[in-house]
Amino acid sequence: MPEKCRVVVCGFDPMLVKAYVAANARACWWHVPDELYNEFNMKPGMKVKGRLVKVYSGKTGEEQPPPSEPFEFQSDVEADESDVVFREPDTNTQAAVPSEPFEWECSKESGLVVVLPSEVIKRHKLTEFHFLELIIDRIDGIEVYPGQMKISKKWWPDDKLKLSYTLDYIG
């Protein structure tokens, strides 16, 4: 079974992140828990597979709502106020979010750093002022802790999720 961890997102200033995401370059990343790094002899380019459970905002310290669009435009007519169709958030989707699967690659320089793909950064509007709660299922195809669920020692504490200084995502 997997290892559950809560890690801080590392990265650059949000203005640089915007440019790096546009260029599909490394903009944000997180560090593998030390136990996994040592046990799996992590190397550059290894694949880490698992599930994204929660995203926390460093601005509020609260869980960030799942990405969703609050409205949609009718495409076959000219857009004005009457063409906007508002819809309530889908509560079924929100309940299903705690299992967004991922397969992300370690950086080319180190097996300690797992790079967040540009589409994930854009979808969740991530900056270096966010935290991720993850379940790591496999590393390079090898199951992590078969038969048991382990909570990582690398668990960002609840009382330190709210940061004194943050910058917003720039899309």
Phi and psi restraints in degrees (value plus and minus 20) as a CYANA .aco file:
   2 PRO   PHI    -115.2   -75.2
   2 PRO   PSI     158.0   198.0
   3 GLU   PHI    -132.9   -92.9
   3 GLU   PSI     113.7   153.7
   4 LYS   PHI    -122.1   -82.1
   4 LYS   PSI     111.9   151.9
   5 CYS   PHI    -163.8  -123.8
   5 CYS   PSI     136.6   176.6
   6 ARG   PHI    -143.1  -103.1
   6 ARG   PSI      99.9   139.9
   7 VAL   PHI    -145.9  -105.9
   7 VAL   PSI     138.4   178.4
   8 VAL   PHI    -107.8   -67.8
   8 VAL   PSI     122.1   162.1
   9 VAL   PHI     -99.5   -59.5
   9 VAL   PSI     110.9   150.9
  10 CYS   PHI    -125.7   -85.7
  10 CYS   PSI     134.0   174.0
  11 GLY   PHI     153.3   193.3
  11 GLY   PSI    -181.0  -141.0
  12 PHE   PHI    -125.5   -85.5
  12 PHE   PSI     156.0   196.0
  13 ASP   PHI     -73.5   -33.5
  13 ASP   PSI     120.6   160.6
  14 PRO   PHI     -73.8   -33.8
  14 PRO   PSI     -49.7    -9.7
  15 MET   PHI     -87.8   -47.8
  15 MET   PSI     -60.7   -20.7
  16 LEU   PHI     -88.4   -48.4
  16 LEU   PSI     -58.9   -18.9
  17 VAL   PHI     -77.7   -37.7
  17 VAL   PSI     -63.0   -23.0
  18 LYS   PHI     -76.1   -36.1
  18 LYS   PSI     -66.6   -26.6
  19 ALA   PHI     -88.5   -48.5
  19 ALA   PSI     -62.8   -22.8
  20 TYR   PHI     -86.2   -46.2
  20 TYR   PSI     -58.4   -18.4
  21 VAL   PHI     -83.8   -43.8
  21 VAL   PSI     -62.6   -22.6
  22 ALA   PHI     -81.3   -41.3
  22 ALA   PSI     -54.9   -14.9
  23 ALA   PHI    -109.0   -69.0
  23 ALA   PSI     -18.6    21.4
  24 ASN   PHI      36.0    76.0
  24 ASN   PSI      20.2    60.2
  25 ALA   PHI    -125.4   -85.4
  25 ALA   PSI     148.7   188.7
  26 ARG   PHI     -84.2   -44.2
  26 ARG   PSI      99.3   139.3
  27 ALA   PHI    -139.9   -99.9
  27 ALA   PSI     -59.2   -19.2
  28 CYS   PHI    -158.1  -118.1
  28 CYS   PSI     132.0   172.0
  29 TRP   PHI    -177.1  -137.1
  29 TRP   PSI     154.2   194.2
  30 TRP   PHI    -162.1  -122.1
  30 TRP   PSI     143.7   183.7
  31 HIS   PHI    -123.5   -83.5
  31 HIS   PSI     115.2   155.2
  32 VAL   PHI     -86.0   -46.0
  32 VAL   PSI     120.1   160.1
  33 PRO   PHI     -75.8   -35.8
  33 PRO   PSI     122.4   162.4
  34 ASP   PHI     -75.0   -35.0
  34 ASP   PSI     -60.2   -20.2
  35 GLU   PHI     -81.3   -41.3
  35 GLU   PSI     -64.2   -24.2
  36 LEU   PHI     -87.7   -47.7
  36 LEU   PSI     -59.7   -19.7
  37 TYR   PHI     -77.0   -37.0
  37 TYR   PSI     -66.2   -26.2
  38 ASN   PHI     -93.4   -53.4
  38 ASN   PSI     -65.7   -25.7
  39 GLU   PHI     -84.6   -44.6
  39 GLU   PSI     -58.4   -18.4
  40 PHE   PHI    -116.9   -76.9
  40 PHE   PSI     -14.4    25.6
  41 ASN   PHI      25.9    65.9
  41 ASN   PSI      37.0    77.0
  42 MET   PHI     -76.8   -36.8
  42 MET   PSI     116.0   156.0
  43 LYS   PHI    -148.1  -108.1
  43 LYS   PSI     138.8   178.8
  44 PRO   PHI     -76.2   -36.2
  44 PRO   PSI     120.0   160.0
  45 GLY   PHI      64.9   104.9
  45 GLY   PSI     -25.4    14.6
  46 MET   PHI     -85.7   -45.7
  46 MET   PSI     131.6   171.6
  47 LYS   PHI    -118.9   -78.9
  47 LYS   PSI     113.9   153.9
  48 VAL   PHI    -133.6   -93.6
  48 VAL   PSI     103.2   143.2
  49 LYS   PHI    -137.8   -97.8
  49 LYS   PSI     119.7   159.7
  50 GLY   PHI    -199.0  -159.0
  50 GLY   PSI    -169.2  -129.2
  51 ARG   PHI    -156.0  -116.0
  51 ARG   PSI     116.0   156.0
  52 LEU   PHI    -105.0   -65.0
  52 LEU   PSI      97.0   137.0
  53 VAL   PHI    -111.2   -71.2
  53 VAL   PSI     -71.2   -31.2
  54 LYS   PHI    -166.4  -126.4
  54 LYS   PSI     134.8   174.8
  55 VAL   PHI    -141.9  -101.9
  55 VAL   PSI     108.8   148.8
  56 TYR   PHI    -130.3   -90.3
  56 TYR   PSI     119.0   159.0
  57 SER   PHI    -106.6   -66.6
  57 SER   PSI     109.9   149.9
  58 GLY   PHI     -92.4   -52.4
  58 GLY   PSI     -37.8     2.2
  59 LYS   PHI     -89.8   -49.8
  59 LYS   PSI     -62.8   -22.8
  60 THR   PHI    -129.0   -89.0
  60 THR   PSI     -41.6    -1.6
  61 GLY   PHI      59.1    99.1
  61 GLY   PSI     -15.9    24.1
  62 GLU   PHI    -119.4   -79.4
  62 GLU   PSI     140.0   180.0
  63 GLU   PHI     -84.8   -44.8
  63 GLU   PSI     113.6   153.6
  64 GLN   PHI     -99.7   -59.7
  64 GLN   PSI     116.8   156.8
  65 PRO   PHI     -83.7   -43.7
  65 PRO   PSI     132.5   172.5
  66 PRO   PHI     -83.7   -43.7
  66 PRO   PSI     131.2   171.2
  67 PRO   PHI     -83.7   -43.7
  67 PRO   PSI     112.3   152.3
  68 SER   PHI    -178.4  -138.4
  68 SER   PSI     138.4   178.4
  69 GLU   PHI    -121.1   -81.1
  69 GLU   PSI     103.6   143.6
  70 PRO   PHI     -94.9   -54.9
  70 PRO   PSI     -35.5     4.5
  71 PHE   PHI    -174.0  -134.0
  71 PHE   PSI     145.8   185.8
  72 GLU   PHI    -158.8  -118.8
  72 GLU   PSI     131.7   171.7
  73 PHE   PHI    -117.4   -77.4
  73 PHE   PSI     123.8   163.8
  74 GLN   PHI     -93.5   -53.5
  74 GLN   PSI     104.5   144.5
  75 SER   PHI    -104.6   -64.6
  75 SER   PSI     -40.4    -0.4
  76 ASP   PHI    -110.7   -70.7
  76 ASP   PSI     -20.3    19.7
  77 VAL   PHI    -150.6  -110.6
  77 VAL   PSI     142.1   182.1
  78 GLU   PHI     -87.0   -47.0
  78 GLU   PSI     114.7   154.7
  79 ALA   PHI     -97.2   -57.2
  79 ALA   PSI     103.8   143.8
  80 ASP   PHI    -163.5  -123.5
  80 ASP   PSI    -194.2  -154.2
  81 GLU   PHI     -74.6   -34.6
  81 GLU   PSI     -56.9   -16.9
  82 SER   PHI     -94.4   -54.4
  82 SER   PSI     -33.8     6.2
  83 ASP   PHI    -110.7   -70.7
  83 ASP   PSI     -25.3    14.7
  84 VAL   PHI    -103.8   -63.8
  84 VAL   PSI     106.6   146.6
  85 VAL   PHI    -126.7   -86.7
  85 VAL   PSI      90.0   130.0
  86 PHE   PHI    -106.3   -66.3
  86 PHE   PSI     122.7   162.7
  87 ARG   PHI    -158.9  -118.9
  87 ARG   PSI     130.5   170.5
  88 GLU   PHI     -90.4   -50.4
  88 GLU   PSI     129.6   169.6
  89 PRO   PHI     -79.2   -39.2
  89 PRO   PSI     123.2   163.2
  90 ASP   PHI    -100.0   -60.0
  90 ASP   PSI      87.1   127.1
  91 THR   PHI     -87.9   -47.9
  91 THR   PSI     -46.7    -6.7
  92 ASN   PHI     -86.2   -46.2
  92 ASN   PSI     -59.5   -19.5
  93 THR   PHI     -84.8   -44.8
  93 THR   PSI     -63.6   -23.6
  94 GLN   PHI     -82.9   -42.9
  94 GLN   PSI     -56.8   -16.8
  95 ALA   PHI     -89.6   -49.6
  95 ALA   PSI     -46.7    -6.7
  96 ALA   PHI    -106.6   -66.6
  96 ALA   PSI     -32.7     7.3
  97 VAL   PHI     -77.8   -37.8
  97 VAL   PSI     -54.4   -14.4
  98 PRO   PHI     -83.9   -43.9
  98 PRO   PSI      12.4    52.4
  99 SER   PHI    -177.3  -137.3
  99 SER   PSI      21.0    61.0
 100 GLU   PHI     -93.7   -53.7
 100 GLU   PSI      90.1   130.1
 101 PRO   PHI     -90.3   -50.3
 101 PRO   PSI     130.9   170.9
 102 PHE   PHI    -164.7  -124.7
 102 PHE   PSI     137.6   177.6
 103 GLU   PHI    -162.8  -122.8
 103 GLU   PSI      81.7   121.7
 104 TRP   PHI    -134.3   -94.3
 104 TRP   PSI     134.9   174.9
 105 GLU   PHI    -125.1   -85.1
 105 GLU   PSI     124.6   164.6
 106 CYS   PHI     -89.0   -49.0
 106 CYS   PSI     135.5   175.5
 107 SER   PHI     -82.8   -42.8
 107 SER   PSI     146.7   186.7
 108 LYS   PHI     -96.5   -56.5
 108 LYS   PSI     -35.5     4.5
 109 GLU   PHI    -116.7   -76.7
 109 GLU   PSI     -49.8    -9.8
 110 SER   PHI    -170.5  -130.5
 110 SER   PSI     125.4   165.4
 111 GLY   PHI    -102.4   -62.4
 111 GLY   PSI     -24.5    15.5
 112 LEU   PHI    -100.6   -60.6
 112 LEU   PSI     -45.1    -5.1
 113 VAL   PHI    -125.9   -85.9
 113 VAL   PSI     105.4   145.4
 114 VAL   PHI    -126.4   -86.4
 114 VAL   PSI     102.6   142.6
 115 VAL   PHI    -104.6   -64.6
 115 VAL   PSI     113.0   153.0
 116 LEU   PHI    -105.1   -65.1
 116 LEU   PSI     106.8   146.8
 117 PRO   PHI     -84.2   -44.2
 117 PRO   PSI     130.8   170.8
 118 SER   PHI     -75.2   -35.2
 118 SER   PSI     -60.6   -20.6
 119 GLU   PHI     -85.8   -45.8
 119 GLU   PSI     -51.6   -11.6
 120 VAL   PHI     -90.8   -50.8
 120 VAL   PSI     -62.4   -22.4
 121 ILE   PHI     -80.1   -40.1
 121 ILE   PSI     -65.9   -25.9
 122 LYS   PHI     -86.8   -46.8
 122 LYS   PSI     -65.5   -25.5
 123 ARG   PHI     -82.4   -42.4
 123 ARG   PSI     -61.5   -21.5
 124 HIS   PHI    -118.9   -78.9
 124 HIS   PSI     -20.3    19.7
 125 LYS   PHI      33.5    73.5
 125 LYS   PSI      32.5    72.5
 126 LEU   PHI    -101.4   -61.4
 126 LEU   PSI     124.8   164.8
 127 THR   PHI    -155.9  -115.9
 127 THR   PSI    -198.2  -158.2
 128 GLU   PHI     -92.8   -52.8
 128 GLU   PSI     -14.6    25.4
 129 PHE   PHI    -130.4   -90.4
 129 PHE   PSI      12.8    52.8
 130 HIS   PHI    -147.6  -107.6
 130 HIS   PSI     142.8   182.8
 131 PHE   PHI    -148.3  -108.3
 131 PHE   PSI     126.0   166.0
 132 LEU   PHI    -138.7   -98.7
 132 LEU   PSI     115.1   155.1
 133 GLU   PHI    -123.5   -83.5
 133 GLU   PSI     102.2   142.2
 134 LEU   PHI    -147.4  -107.4
 134 LEU   PSI     132.7   172.7
 135 ILE   PHI    -137.6   -97.6
 135 ILE   PSI      97.9   137.9
 136 ILE   PHI    -115.6   -75.6
 136 ILE   PSI      93.4   133.4
 137 ASP   PHI    -111.6   -71.6
 137 ASP   PSI     -63.3   -23.3
 138 ARG   PHI    -162.9  -122.9
 138 ARG   PSI     127.5   167.5
 139 ILE   PHI    -147.1  -107.1
 139 ILE   PSI      99.5   139.5
 140 ASP   PHI      30.3    70.3
 140 ASP   PSI      21.2    61.2
 141 GLY   PHI      63.2   103.2
 141 GLY   PSI     -25.4    14.6
 142 ILE   PHI    -117.8   -77.8
 142 ILE   PSI     109.7   149.7
 143 GLU   PHI     -84.9   -44.9
 143 GLU   PSI     117.4   157.4
 144 VAL   PHI    -108.2   -68.2
 144 VAL   PSI     103.9   143.9
 145 TYR   PHI      25.8    65.8
 145 TYR   PSI      47.6    87.6
 146 PRO   PHI     -75.3   -35.3
 146 PRO   PSI     114.0   154.0
 147 GLY   PHI      61.4   101.4
 147 GLY   PSI     -17.6    22.4
 148 GLN   PHI    -167.0  -127.0
 148 GLN   PSI     135.4   175.4
 149 MET   PHI    -127.3   -87.3
 149 MET   PSI     104.6   144.6
 150 LYS   PHI    -137.7   -97.7
 150 LYS   PSI     113.3   153.3
 151 ILE   PHI    -111.4   -71.4
 151 ILE   PSI     106.2   146.2
 152 SER   PHI     -86.6   -46.6
 152 SER   PSI     130.1   170.1
 153 LYS   PHI     -90.0   -50.0
 153 LYS   PSI     -41.9    -1.9
 154 LYS   PHI    -108.7   -68.7
 154 LYS   PSI      59.0    99.0
 155 TRP   PHI    -145.7  -105.7
 155 TRP   PSI      92.6   132.6
 156 TRP   PHI     -86.2   -46.2
 156 TRP   PSI     105.5   145.5
 157 PRO   PHI     -88.9   -48.9
 157 PRO   PSI     127.0   167.0
 158 ASP   PHI     -75.8   -35.8
 158 ASP   PSI     -60.7   -20.7
 159 ASP   PHI     -95.5   -55.5
 159 ASP   PSI     -22.8    17.2
 160 LYS   PHI    -136.4   -96.4
 160 LYS   PSI      -3.4    36.6
 161 LEU   PHI     -99.0   -59.0
 161 LEU   PSI     -45.5    -5.5
 162 LYS   PHI    -111.2   -71.2
 162 LYS   PSI      99.1   139.1
 163 LEU   PHI    -115.6   -75.6
 163 LEU   PSI     130.5   170.5
 164 SER   PHI     -95.2   -55.2
 164 SER   PSI     -40.9    -0.9
 165 TYR   PHI    -159.7  -119.7
 165 TYR   PSI     110.5   150.5
 166 THR   PHI    -163.5  -123.5
 166 THR   PSI     139.5   179.5
 167 LEU   PHI    -146.1  -106.1
 167 LEU   PSI     125.6   165.6
 168 ASP   PHI     -98.9   -58.9
 168 ASP   PSI     136.8   176.8
 169 TYR   PHI     -83.2   -43.2
 169 TYR   PSI     120.3   160.3
 170 ILE   PHI    -134.8   -94.8
 170 ILE   PSI      92.6   132.6
